[in-house]
Amino acid sequence: MPIHMRIPKRGFNKPFRARYVEVTLVRLQRAVDVGRLDGGQSIDATAMVKAGLFKRSRDGVRLLATGSLSAKLDLVVTGATASSVKAVEAAGGSVTLVHKKAAKAAAGEIEEAAADPAD
């Protein structure tokens, strides 16, 4: 019998779990300092991809409170920790949370079928 069949399997891995890209406050501050992100505009997943913070947004962006932030940023993310929201608001910015399906639809990844029930 092959070895992979003899070894016991443990736990359970959800096949369709949500995978978020994690962005820290330090990475956002570095991108602003270098000039890759503009603090005057609303910053969403597509702006972060263009700035080179990550390659693709997967199921959304989650904001983590590692480090500090001094730039005023208006962020649109899928999830954020309470301490990261406090840090952004203390710097004068704002955090808007959106549902992951709404974020993908806004990015053009999901085409909504406009089926008319009258037809």
C-alpha positions, 0 to 999 in steps of 0.5 A: 500500500502506498505511503500516502494511504498509510499515513492518517489524515488529520483535520479538515480543510475547507475547499471554498474558504475565503482567502484574503490578502493581508495589508499592514499599516506599515506597508501602506505608509511605505507606499505613500512615502515612496509615492506609489499611493496617493493619499488624496484618492480613495484607495481600494484593492485595484489601487493597491495592486497597481502600487505593487503591494500585492499581485492580486486581490484574491477574495478581498483585502484585510487591513491589519494594525501592524506598525503606525500610520501618519498619512491621511488615507481613505481605504476601501477594504473587505475586512479590518481589525478594530485597532487598524480602524482606530489607527487610520481614523487617528491619522485623519483617514477613514475605512470603508468595509465592503462585502467581497462579492460587491468588491468583485462586482465593482472591479468587474470580475463578476458580471451580474446577469440581468434576467427579467422575469417578464420575458 
